[in-house]
């Protein structure tokens, strides 16, 4: 394929050289003439393991050359990869100036004439927030091209997952390939760029592709911060932190796994809140600052408040709650977020009815009974033993259980309002219904 790569920094230089090594004909483009001259001389403009030798080889064979002429690059390619920087503004917002400028330049070059070989495909590889492509860049491109994206010009988002220091290896052995496609033909072009590379390929809507890079990087930062905070606490308590983490990492069932990584409702129960509190308290006693760990419970509380806010926004007063225990299949109410949710709604004067097949007031004993008596002493007045009774009462239904009897009885349409706390099995279909609201999806 004939490819132009805009931006010859780390991502652009590595992408250009690696694609050229795969047999594509690549033109690198940069406003910095020094970078252009370096590439044409067979030298990499960045310091990176393996990139110097790779650039020298692909320039020698003629597979890679560079220019500062946008029109030349566009006329000599069928697909353009945009790899320009998106730095932070002083207030922390994303700077899209370079993205906007190169989009204008590409659009203007495409408008100068129809190229041989069909429509051009513009692929944004720069990191950008969801909505940037469709709401900002696509209108700019259409304005300058004088045509319609997805018809006259292809558009896709293809985030990179290259780590500085190992980016050449990461390119040829990617953890995944993500293609945000405006239309299938645009996605097909991007897919063909990477034919032969390992790893799963995900073809998704453009905003999803934009968000994935942020999910990755936020989690990587969270992991590093978590490990460092835990290490500091362990050091203060005289514990070998690396030994702790060796055991932690060996658990691929719960720790290093998909477990707990699906958006849903707040967590609760007799372990997680209690143990987080005691760990943070131990850190404070040892004068160890742990801002990540200290904010996990406040973050959880904020997520629970989102459910309360959704109920308030409906303007309705009769509420049904399906589910009460902190985990399905148990009657354990200790620190259940659903009990907290019920308590807040009841305290705000909502007319509440609750159904949980596993919770019967007469059977609650010990600490479980003490907890509910202290937090929701009116539970006996609120509990029902019938799904239909809750549905007949409620203008708003909060669904916090996957009980088959509940799922099969939930109506479709706009009445009652369904506030989904757990991502129902048919959530994707229900999204089109006026009465459905997802908590975080």
Secondary structure, DSSP 8 states (H G I E B T S, - for coil): -EEEEE--SHHHHHHHHHHHHTT-EEEEE-S-HHHHHHHHTT--SS--TTHHHHHHHHHHTTSEEEES-HHHHHHT-SEEEE-----B-TTS-B--HHHHHHHHHHHHHHHT---TTS--EEEE-S---TTHIIIIIHHHHHHHHTS-BTTTBEEEE------TTSHHHHHHT-SEEEEEESSHHHHHHHHHHTTT--SEEEEE-HHHHHHHHHHHHHHHHHHHHHHHHHHHHHHHTT--HHHHHHHHHH-TTTTSSSTT-S--S---SSSHHHHHHHHHHHHHHTT---HHHHTHHHHHHHHHHHHHHHHHHHT--EEEEE--SSSTT----TT-HHHHHHHHHHHTT-EEEEE-TT--GGG--HHHHHHHHHH-TTHHHHEES-HHHHHHH-SEEEE----HHHHHH---SSSSEEEESS--TTHHHHTTSTTEEES--
